[in-house]
Amino acid sequence: MNADRTGPGHDAEVSDAVARRLATEHGVWLATARSGGAPHVTPVWFVFDRPKATWWISTGAGSVKVRNIAQRPEVSLALEDGRSPVVAEGTALIHREGFPATVIEAFARKYDGWDITVPHSPGDVRVLVEVTTRRWLLRGG
């Protein structure tokens, strides 16, 4: 396994093989903490900005993960394949408007035209969660 590295933007610490997985794998497990400290883990769709070591997740504004992040922004992310684990820790920021066009386009490319700005159901409001990688725990090695 690779040694831990701290600090944002460590794209050089991610191999090309892991970068390909981050670009193509559809799901990542997002772990947040409830107000009492209990973990909440859920699968989410994502895009990854390698140069900035930033994960982007689109979700409903009223979701448990958004409520948790609003109280405690520290999160963990893990790709679904446990044979070659990729696990990161980071700090999440919720964007309620002004989604970057590049992120909207990246989701549409990765997920067959999915428009992350369109609500899934009546009354749904979409948000973007931006997670800046603070530390890579495992990088697929």
Residue frames relative to the residue before (quaternion, step in Angstrom):
aa qw qx qy qz dx dy dz
M 1.0000 0.0000 0.0000 0.0000 0.00 0.00 0.00
N 0.5027 -0.6500 0.4836 0.3014 3.54 -1.15 0.63
A 0.5425 -0.6163 0.4629 0.3341 3.57 -1.15 0.59
D 0.5703 -0.5880 0.4505 0.3551 3.53 -1.22 0.55
R 0.0927 -0.7402 0.6623 0.0704 3.53 -1.26 0.58
T 0.2201 -0.7847 0.5645 0.1308 3.55 -0.98 0.76
G 0.6599 0.5063 -0.3898 0.3952 3.51 -1.31 0.41
P 0.5397 -0.6443 0.4387 0.3179 3.56 -1.12 0.64
G 0.8093 0.3679 -0.2216 0.4007 3.51 -1.32 0.32
H 0.4144 0.7228 -0.4716 0.2890 3.59 1.09 0.50
D 0.0511 0.8336 -0.5464 0.0623 3.58 0.78 1.04
A 0.5971 0.5708 -0.3656 0.4290 3.60 1.10 -0.60
E 0.6335 0.5399 -0.3205 0.4522 3.58 1.21 -0.46
V 0.6399 0.4798 -0.3203 0.5076 3.58 1.29 -0.16
S 0.4029 -0.7255 0.5040 0.2394 3.57 -0.69 1.09
D 0.6468 -0.5022 0.3957 0.4158 3.55 -1.28 0.30
A 0.6216 0.5443 -0.3440 0.4462 3.61 1.04 -0.73
V 0.6685 0.4698 -0.2994 0.4927 3.59 0.95 -0.83
A 0.6206 0.5400 -0.3436 0.4530 3.59 0.98 -0.76
R 0.6328 0.5145 -0.3297 0.4755 3.60 1.04 -0.75
R 0.6469 0.5082 -0.3238 0.4673 3.59 0.97 -0.79
L 0.6565 0.5085 -0.3112 0.4623 3.58 0.95 -0.85
A 0.6694 0.4941 -0.2935 0.4708 3.57 1.13 -0.60
T 0.7982 0.3413 -0.1565 0.4710 3.60 1.04 -0.67
E 0.6170 0.5458 -0.3775 0.4230 3.63 0.99 -0.59
H 0.4344 -0.7432 0.4579 0.2218 3.54 -0.92 0.93
G 0.8252 0.2451 -0.1071 0.4975 3.58 0.91 -0.77
V 0.0486 -0.7395 0.6702 0.0394 3.48 -1.27 0.63
W 0.3874 -0.6862 0.5585 0.2592 3.59 -1.12 0.63
L 0.1607 -0.7774 0.6057 0.0547 3.55 -0.84 1.08
A 0.1154 -0.7858 0.6062 0.0407 3.56 -0.81 1.05
T 0.0126 -0.7637 0.6447 -0.0307 3.53 -0.87 1.09
A 0.3844 -0.7040 0.5395 0.2561 3.58 -1.28 0.11
R 0.4226 -0.6824 0.5404 0.2524 3.55 -0.97 0.93
S 0.7137 -0.4715 0.2977 0.4241 3.59 -1.24 0.37
G 0.7052 0.4400 -0.2677 0.4873 3.61 1.06 -0.63
G 0.6262 -0.5654 0.3219 0.4297 3.58 1.30 0.01
A 0.5065 0.6482 -0.4329 0.3686 3.62 1.22 -0.24
P 0.4619 -0.6918 0.4736 0.2894 3.61 -0.94 0.79
H 0.1246 -0.7308 0.6659 0.0840 3.51 -1.30 0.58
V 0.0228 -0.8064 0.5896 -0.0387 3.57 -0.59 1.18
T 0.0797 0.8037 -0.5807 0.1022 3.55 -0.84 1.01
P 0.4287 -0.6730 0.5226 0.3005 3.61 -1.07 0.63
V 0.0089 -0.7940 0.6074 -0.0238 3.57 -1.02 0.81
W 0.4464 -0.6203 0.5627 0.3152 3.52 -1.33 0.37
F 0.0393 -0.8200 0.5691 -0.0466 3.56 -1.08 0.74
V 0.1460 -0.6952 0.6764 0.1946 3.48 -1.44 0.08
F 0.2432 -0.7735 0.5754 0.1074 3.54 -1.17 0.69
D 0.2250 -0.7486 0.6140 0.1096 3.55 -0.91 1.02
R 0.3183 -0.8088 0.4653 0.1676 3.58 -0.08 1.33
P 0.6747 0.4976 -0.3447 0.4223 3.66 0.71 -0.86
K 0.7517 0.3652 -0.2082 0.5082 3.59 1.05 -0.71
A 0.3219 -0.7600 0.4910 0.2787 3.60 1.33 -0.14
T 0.4480 0.6856 -0.4303 0.3795 3.54 1.03 0.96
W 0.2579 -0.7305 0.6197 0.1260 3.53 -1.06 0.96
W 0.1207 -0.7644 0.6285 0.0775 3.59 -1.12 0.70
I 0.0422 -0.7857 0.6164 -0.0324 3.56 -0.90 1.01
S 0.1961 -0.7606 0.6079 0.1163 3.58 -0.92 0.93
T 0.1361 0.7901 -0.5828 0.1328 3.57 -0.87 0.95
G 0.6248 -0.5300 0.4144 0.3962 3.53 -1.31 0.10
A 0.5758 -0.6336 0.4050 0.3210 3.56 -1.02 0.85
G 0.7284 0.4384 -0.2427 0.4672 3.59 1.08 -0.62
S 0.4129 0.7377 -0.4571 0.2763 3.59 1.24 0.12
V 0.6450 -0.5196 0.4005 0.3920 3.54 -1.28 0.48
K 0.6524 0.5328 -0.3282 0.4276 3.59 0.90 -0.88
V 0.6539 0.4989 -0.3163 0.4728 3.61 1.00 -0.78
R 0.6388 0.5093 -0.3302 0.4728 3.60 0.95 -0.79
N 0.6557 0.5101 -0.3136 0.4600 3.59 0.96 -0.84
I 0.6659 0.5099 -0.2992 0.4550 3.58 0.89 -0.96
A 0.6159 0.5559 -0.3487 0.4360 3.59 1.02 -0.74
Q 0.7210 0.4150 -0.2389 0.5009 3.60 1.12 -0.63
R 0.7907 0.0481 0.0222 0.6100 3.56 1.05 -0.86
P 0.2112 -0.8494 0.4710 0.1100 3.60 -0.10 1.23
E 0.5242 0.6249 -0.4318 0.3851 3.62 1.20 -0.09
V 0.0188 0.8072 -0.5854 0.0729 3.57 -0.79 1.10
S 0.2228 -0.7152 0.6337 0.1931 3.52 -1.40 0.14
L 0.1344 -0.7711 0.6192 0.0637 3.55 -1.21 0.64
A 0.0012 -0.7968 0.6039 -0.0202 3.57 -1.02 0.81
L 0.4208 -0.6788 0.5375 0.2709 3.56 -0.87 0.94
E 0.6260 -0.6216 0.3441 0.3216 3.54 -1.11 0.76
D 0.6566 0.5266 -0.3226 0.4331 3.61 1.03 -0.63
G 0.2426 -0.8138 0.5167 0.1094 3.58 -0.39 1.23
R 0.5519 0.6207 -0.4016 0.3857 3.62 1.21 -0.21
S 0.7719 0.1170 -0.0563 0.6224 3.55 1.17 -0.61
P 0.1023 -0.8825 0.4545 0.0640 3.58 0.58 1.19
V 0.0726 -0.7254 0.6832 0.0419 3.47 -1.23 0.77
V 0.0826 0.7962 -0.5850 0.1303 3.56 -0.50 1.25
A 0.0270 -0.7969 0.6028 -0.0290 3.54 -0.92 1.00
E 0.2192 -0.7138 0.6424 0.1726 3.51 -1.30 0.46
G 0.1024 0.8130 -0.5675 0.0804 3.53 -1.08 0.67
T 0.4633 -0.6339 0.5445 0.2952 3.48 -1.42 -0.08
A 0.2599 -0.8012 0.5290 0.1029 3.54 -0.75 1.14
L 0.1040 -0.7531 0.6482 0.0422 3.51 -1.23 0.72
I 0.2898 -0.7676 0.5504 0.1545 3.58 -0.84 0.99
H 0.1485 -0.7590 0.6305 0.0657 3.56 -0.92 1.04
R 0.1890 -0.8122 0.5464 0.0777 3.57 -0.60 1.14
E 0.7825 0.0423 -0.0327 0.6203 3.58 1.26 -0.25
G 0.7599 0.3870 -0.2676 0.4486 3.54 -1.31 0.13
F 0.1278 0.8183 -0.5477 0.1186 3.58 0.96 0.86
P 0.4913 -0.6622 0.4664 0.3204 3.62 -0.86 0.85
A 0.5297 -0.6516 0.4475 0.3075 3.57 -0.88 0.96
T 0.6355 0.5408 -0.3402 0.4335 3.60 0.99 -0.76
V 0.6504 0.4999 -0.3130 0.4787 3.59 1.08 -0.68
I 0.6174 0.5334 -0.3362 0.4704 3.59 0.98 -0.82
E 0.6794 0.4906 -0.2777 0.4697 3.57 0.93 -0.95
A 0.6378 0.5327 -0.3284 0.4490 3.60 1.00 -0.78
F 0.6382 0.5021 -0.3245 0.4851 3.61 1.00 -0.77
A 0.6526 0.5222 -0.3174 0.4480 3.59 0.91 -0.89
R 0.6559 0.4990 -0.3082 0.4752 3.61 1.00 -0.81
K 0.7258 0.4632 -0.2549 0.4401 3.57 0.80 -1.00
Y 0.8059 0.2596 -0.0986 0.5229 3.58 0.98 -0.85
D 0.6390 -0.6176 0.3240 0.3246 3.55 0.79 1.15
G 0.7966 -0.3514 0.1597 0.4652 3.56 0.72 1.10
W 0.3543 0.7507 -0.4945 0.2577 3.61 1.23 0.14
D 0.2008 -0.7626 0.6081 0.0915 3.56 -0.81 1.07
I 0.2877 -0.8106 0.4891 0.1446 3.57 -0.25 1.28
T 0.6045 0.5657 -0.3643 0.4263 3.60 1.23 -0.15
V 0.6244 0.5454 -0.3312 0.4505 3.58 1.26 -0.32
P 0.4444 -0.6981 0.4900 0.2739 3.62 -0.74 1.01
H 0.4940 -0.6684 0.4793 0.2820 3.57 -1.14 0.71
S 0.7969 0.0333 0.0113 0.6031 3.57 1.11 -0.65
P 0.6682 -0.4854 0.3509 0.4414 3.60 -1.21 0.33
G 0.7980 0.2690 -0.2233 0.4909 3.55 -0.92 0.94
D 0.5310 0.6199 -0.4088 0.4082 3.57 1.28 -0.21
V 0.0950 -0.7525 0.6493 0.0557 3.56 -1.07 0.79
R 0.3070 -0.7722 0.5324 0.1611 3.56 -0.75 1.07
V 0.0752 -0.7523 0.6519 0.0586 3.52 -1.21 0.66
L 0.3083 -0.6946 0.6075 0.2313 3.53 -1.33 0.27
V 0.1859 -0.7460 0.6298 0.1113 3.52 -1.00 0.90
E 0.1514 -0.7708 0.6170 0.0475 3.55 -0.77 1.13
V 0.0538 -0.7965 0.6022 0.0035 3.57 -0.71 1.08
T 0.1986 -0.7658 0.6048 0.0909 3.53 -0.64 1.17
T 0.4187 -0.7190 0.4978 0.2447 3.56 -0.69 1.11
R 0.2138 -0.7720 0.5918 0.0900 3.51 -0.85 1.08
R 0.8021 -0.0527 0.0876 0.5884 3.55 1.04 -0.84
W 0.2855 -0.7085 0.6187 0.1836 3.55 -1.09 0.81
L 0.2467 -0.7703 0.5700 0.1448 3.57 -0.74 1.03
L 0.7766 -0.0111 0.0375 0.6288 3.55 1.03 -0.87
R 0.1087 -0.8139 0.5695 0.0368 3.54 -0.94 0.86
G 0.7341 -0.4845 0.2511 0.4041 3.54 0.72 1.09
G 0.6241 0.5633 -0.3455 0.4169 3.56 1.12 0.40
